[in-house]
């Protein structure tokens, strides 16, 4: 009896749905149960129960299971990956193996031969099984298992360049590097760090702004040179040059069930370290550029003010915050808000992170003298309405931006300051005259990214009064939220990030203070009293009260 018939008899699908799924299966060649789930006719749990009944196999939950290392070693990693099965228990001469694909009964013979004992098959969810394999065997463990076969225990010495190229082009190394990158994407990582030390190669992922060590098998230590060579080839870098830093770019595509074909840009930075070359890959998902201001988590008061400022005909609009606080994303979302056939937008960036339709983008190139300042001066001869300068780094760029704003252009840019009022004093410190700053700057947005509480394991609690900071006002017996930690969030209690914002509107009072060179804390205090400033900490606390993030996360981000 087929799985379709079982589901039909259980009343989980209709005859028409089964026919539709069979037609799709004939078209794609995909397994029927996977087609039914993809088309939304049944859930994975319902299919799992039905398959268990069909094959008379018990169903196990791998998400709560802890398996001894000696049991995991009963089957080689390459077989575990190839056959989608994993040993979970051993008793009385029988090895219990969890599988998500009981349709391949011939696998049993191979399992018995390799394990040297009888096999008892149980059923597990396919997604849970893949997560279990990655967690217990490590990223790329199947490839490393095959690559390590027949090698001596000692790590290989750095091969000659010709041999490096040959080794880096081997299918196994290509697959290993792809596995590392795809795992980073699956975990929503923004950066991959590959760090060589004297006796090991460490791979770390930056997930939700925090570095976490990737689970890779120890055998990866032998292939550090091949991995780095492969990345350099992908980024069109000089594989023979190991003494100076190099920067490159990789275009990477992958297909997922949920989103189809996804395109990524990987920015590659290679730096010579004491024990080899260190590599950092910045992962830029091209779909992130489609974010709108509504997606960023701005409170209504900030959104309405910011939306009004970015639609002004001229002036300077600044976004400030430390590296990795989401400034570029906010700028692109703001561009998307105002770009149209009537508005010409030109940007000069270093580097161009996302390519946006309808926006003219220029890449800074210091080697040929194309800096922010020289590029900005040239841009103004192209009759733009809106100009985006990636960053104001020096007096020349700042003064050129000011002149552009005073001649009828709306100029967007970023600064690295801790808060919005600090952007004013930073411009003054660069040497821009106070009367130019006061007459050109229209508004400043400061921001941070805080981690969201995981929706899978979030739970309410009553905070200890000693843990409540002075500025956080709570009602009597008000509860807050925190994450307990689960597999979905890698036991951190957080999954995803949201922005917290501070906006300073430049009013007549503020302009007067700028002319008098009054320092940032005084400007901030006066603007807050006048209602012209919503502070970062206030927005953070509002999101704590709403159950979006935690007190500790706000304090960590705002102090940073």
N, C-alpha and C positions, 0 to 999 in steps of 0.2 A: 504494500500500500504506500503510495507516494505521500510526500509531505503536504501537497496541495489537497489531497483527498482527506487527510487527517484534519486539517484546518477547516475544510468544508463540513465534515461530519460534526466537528465541535461547534459549528455555527459562528466561527470567527471571521469567515469571509463568505461572500456570496458567489454564486456560479459565474456571474458576470465579471466580478473582480478576478476570479481565477483565470478566466479566459483572457482578460486584459494582461494579466501577469505572464501567462504562457506565451502570448504574442510578443511581449517585451523580452522574455527569455530567449525566444527563437532569434530575435534581432541582435541581442547582446551576447548570448552564450553564458550569461551569468546564472548562478545557482538559483533555483526557484524561490527558496525561502528568503534569500537576500533581495530578490526583486520585489517580493511582497512587502518587505519592511521598507525598502526604498520608496515604493509607491504609496506608503502610508496606510496600507490596508490592515496591517497587524503590527504589534510591537515586538521587539526582540525577545521580551520575556515570554510572550505567548508562543512564539515560534520555538523557543528553547524547550518549553514544556511539551509541545507537540512532538518535537524530534525525540525527546527523552521517552515519550510514550511509544513512539513508532519503533525505536530500537531497544526498548526495555532497558534503558540506561538511567541511573540516578543522576540528578543535576546537582552540581556543587557551586558554591559561591566563592570565587577566588579572591574577592576583594577583602575578605576577612581571614584569609588563610595564611599561615606562616609555615614554611616548609624547611626542613633541615638541609644544610648544605650537602651532606653526604647523599641524600636522596636526589637532589638536583643533579649531582654528578653522574647519576646512573645512565643518563642519555647525553650524547654530545650536543653542544649548542647548535651546530649546523643542522642536525636532525630536528631539534626542537623547533627551530625557525622554519625549516622546509615543510614539516608536516603539521605545524600548528598544534603541537601537543607538548605536555609538560608533566614530569613525574611529580606526584604530590605526597605519596606515602609508600612505605614498604613494610610488609609484615608477612610472616609465614611463607617466605619464598615467592610472594606475589608482589609485583610492582603496580601500584595504582597510577594510571596515567589519565590526565584530563585532556580532552580534545574538543574542538568546536566543529570538527568535520568528520562525523562518524560514517559518512558515505564512502570513504576510502578504506574499506575493510582490509585491503591488501597490505596496508601499513602495519597491521598487527604482526605479520611475519617478520618484518624488518625490526620491529621493536623487540620481539622475543629474542631474535638473533643477537642484537646488540646488548640487551640487558642480561641475557643468559638466564632468564627465569620467566615464569608465566606472567601474563599481562591482564590487568583488569581495567577496562575503559570506563570512564565517567564523562559526563557532558558538562561543558562550561560555556559561558557567553563568549563570543568571539572577541569583542572589544576588551572585556575583562582579561581574557587570555593573553592578548597582545601586551596589555599593560603589565601583567604579571611577568611575562617573559622579559620585557625591558627592565623591570625592577630587579629581577633576580639574576638575570644573565648579563645585563648591560647592553648599551647601545652598540650595534655592530658586532655582537659577540659571535654570530654565525660566520661572518666574514673573517674575523680575527682567528676563529677556530681553524678555518681552512688554511689561512695564511701561515699560521704557526706550525702546522703539521710538518714534521721532518726538520724543523729548525732546531739549532742548539739552544740551550737555556740562556746563554750569554746574549745581551743586546748586540745587534749588528752595529759595526762602526759606520760612520758616515761614508757612503760610497762615492765614487767619482761622479762628476756631473753627468756624463753620458749614461752611466748606470742608473743614476737618480731619475733621469728622464724616462728611461725604460721602465723602471720600477713604478714610477708615478702614473704611468699610462696603463698599467695592468688593470684588468677588470675588477679584481678584488679590492685594490686600493681606491679605485673610482667609486665602487659601491660603498666602501667604508666611509669615505668623505661625505658622500651623499646621505648615508645613514645619520651621520653626526649632524648635518645641516637640517635634514627633515625632522629629526627628533627635536631640535631646537625650535623649529616652526610649530611642531605639534604642542610644545610646552609654552608657546606664546613668548618665546625669548626674543629680546631685542638685540642681544650681543652674544657672540660665541668667543670665549677666550681659550686659546690653545697655548699652554705654557710649558716650556721644556725645563726640567730640573735635572740635577746630576743623575738621578737614578729612576726618574719617572716622568711621564708626560701627563699633565693635568688638563682636563677639559672642564670648563665651567660655563654655565649659562646665566645670563642676567634676566631674571624673570620678575616682572612687576617692580623693576628697579633694584632688586636685591640679587647679588651673585650667589648661585647655588652650584655645588659640584655635580657634574654629570656622572651618571652611573655607567662607567665604561670598564671593561675587563682589564686586569693588569697587563695582559699580553699586548696592549696597545703601545706599551713603552718601547717595544722593538721597532715600531714602524713610524716613529715620530718624523724622521727625515722624509720618508715617502709621503706621509700625510701633508706636510708643509710644502713639499715640492708639487704635489698635486694641486693644492690651493693656488700656488703661484702660477702654475700653468693655466688654471681656470681664469685667473685674473690678468693674464698676459704680462706677467712680471718676469724679470730676469732671474732665471733659476740658478745661475752660476754666481750671482752677486749675493754674498752673505755678510758683507761688512757694513752696509749702509741701509737705513730704513727705506722701505718701498710702499707705495700706495697704489691700489688698483680697484677694479670694479668687476663684479660677476653678475650676469643676468641669469636668474634661476627660475625654472618653472616646475610646478608639480600639480598633479591632479588629485582632487579630493572628492569624496562622495557628496559632501554637503555643498561645496561651492564650485565644483567643476575645476577648470584650469585656473590656477592662481599664479600670478607673476610677482617676483621679488627682485629687488636690487640689493646686492650684498656689497657693502663698502669694505675693502680689505686693507688692513694695515699690518705690515710685517716689520718687526724691529729686531736687530741682533741682540741676543741676551748672552749671559755668561755661559749657558749650557746649550746654546742653539738659537734658533730663531723663534720668537714669540709672534703669534698671529691673533688678531682680533677681527672678527667679522661683524659688522653692523648690519642687521637685517631690516630692510625697509620694505614693508608690504605696500604695493602700489594702490591697493584698495583703501588704505588709510587716508589717502588724499581726498576721497569722496566724503569724508566726515563733514558735517555741517556744524555750525555753532550750537545747534540744539543737542547734538550728540556729546558735547564736551562736559556737560554737567554744570554749566554756569547757573548761578541763582538768578531768578527773574529780575532782581534789581540791577545786577551787573549786566545781564544780557541786554536789557532795554537801553542802558546808558551806552554800552559798547556799540550796539547796533546803530545808535544815533551818531556816535563819534566817527565810525568808519564810513559813514555816508556823507561826511562833510566834503566840501569842494576842495579844500586845501588845508595844509597844516601837517605836523608830524604826529604820528601815532606810534607809541612804543610798547613793546611787550618785553618784560624783564623776568629774570629768574636764572637759576644755575643751569649748568649743562644737564640735559636729560629731563627738564621740567615740562617739556611739551610746547615750547615756544613756537617752533616751526609748524607744528600741527595747528595751533591756534591761528597763526598767520595765514596758512593755506585755507583753513575753514573761513576766515574773514574774507579772503580773496574770492572764494566760491560764493560768498554771500552777496558780493557787489559786482562781480564780473558780468558783462553783457556785451551785446554788439555795439552798444553806445559808449562803452568804457574800454579804453586801451590800457592794459596793465603790462608793465615791463619789470622784471626782477633781475637783480644781480646777486648771485649766491656763491657760497664756498663751503661745501660743494652744492650742486643742484641735487637735492634729495629726491624730489618727486617731480615728474614731468606732468604738467597740467594743461589740458586742452583749453585753448583760448587765451593763454597767458604766454607772453614772450619772455623766455628765460635765458640769462647769460651766466656762464661759468667763469668765476675769477681765475685768472692765469697770471701769477706773479712773474713767471719766466719771461713773458713778453710784455710785461708792464701793465697788464690789465688788472688793476686793483679795484677795490670798492669805490675809491674816490674818482679815479680816471674813468671807470665804467659809468659811474653815475653822471659825470659831466657829459659823456657821449649820449647817454640815454635821453637826456633832456632835449637833445636835438631831434629825437624821434617822435616828438609830439605825444607823450604819454599823458593820461589823466591820473593814473595811479602808479607809483613806483615803490617797489619793495627792495630795500637794501638788507642783505642777510644779517649784517651786524655792523654797528658803529664802533670801530676799534680805536680811532685816532681823531685828532683835531681836524685834519683835512677832510675826512669823510663826514664828520659832524657838521662842519661849516658848509660843505657842499649840500648836504641834506637840508640844512636850514634855508639856504638860498633857494633850493628847489621848492620848498614849501611856501616861501614868500613870493614866488613867481607863479603861484596858482596850481601847484601840484599837491596831491595827497601822498605823503611819504610814510610808508610802514618800515619799521626796523626793530632790532632787538638790542638789548644791553644786558650785561651780566651784573645785576645788582640784586640785593636781598629783598628789597621792597619797592613799591611804586615811587614814593618820594625820593628814594635814593637815586633814581634815574636823573632827576633834575640836577642834583649836586654833582653827579658823575659828568654830565655835560659841561657844567661850570668848571669842574676840575680839569677837563680836557683843554680848557682855554677858550671855550665859546663865550662870547660876551652875554651878560645877563639879559640885556634888552632883546637880543636875538632869540634866546631860549624862551623868554616870556611871550614873545610875539608869535612864535612858531609852534610850540608844543601844545596840542589840543587835549591829549589824555594819555595816561600810562596804565597798562594792565600788568600786574605782577601775578605770577602763578607758581604752583607746585603740583606735583602728582602724588596722591596718596593711594594706598592700596585699598581696594574694596573688600569688605567682609565676604567670605565665601558663602554663596547662597545654599550650598549643599549641607554645610555643617554649622551655619550661623545659629546662635542660640542667645536668648535673652538672659540678662543677669542684673542684679542690683549692685551698683558700684559701691565700694568702700568710700566713705566720706573723705578719708585721708588721700585717696587716689584722684579726687576731683580737683583739677586746677582752679585757681581763684576766678578766672574769667568765664568758666563754664557754668551757666545757670541751668539748674534742673528743677523740675517740679517734685513735689513730695512723692516718695516711693516710685519715682520714674525709673524705668529699666532701660539699659543700653544693650547693644548687641556686640558679640564677639564670636570668632570662629574657633571651633573646638579642634579643627585639623582633620582632614580626611584625604583619601587618595586623589580626589579631584583637584585639591589645592596643594598637593605634595606635603600635607601635614603642616602647612604654614598658617592656616586659618584665613588666608586672603586669596582672592582670585580676581585679577583684573585691576584696573586703576581708574581713578576719576580725578578731575582737576579741582583745586581750591583756588579762589581768585581774590584779588584785591585791585580795585580800580580807583584811580585818582583823576578827577575831572579838573582841568586847569581853569579856574574861575578868575575873576578880577582880583579877588583877595590873594589868591595863590600867585598871580602874576606880580603883584606888589611885593610879596615876600621874596620872589625870585630876584627882582630888581635890587633888593636889599641884601642879597646873598645869605638869607637866613638858612640855617642848616636843616637837614632832612627831618629829624625828630620833631622840630617845632612846626614845620610845614605839615607833617602827618597829624600832629595833635590838633592844630587849628582846622585842618580839612575835615577831620573826624567830628569835631564840634559843630562845624557848619553843615555836616551831612554830605560832604563831597568826597568822602573816603569810606569804603567798606573794607575792613582789614582782612588779611589772610586768616588770622587766627579766628575771627568771628565766623567766616565762612566755613572753616574747618570744624568749629564747634557745632555749627548748624547741621553739618553732615553727620557728626557724632550723634546728635539728638535724633536725627532721622534714621539712625541705624545703618548708615552706609559704610562708615569706617569707625576706627577706635580712637580713644584719647591718645594712646601711645603712638599711633601712626601719625596723627596730626602734630604732636610735639616733635617727633623725629623729623618730619618734613619741614616744618616751619623754622626750626632751629638750624637746619642744614644750610 
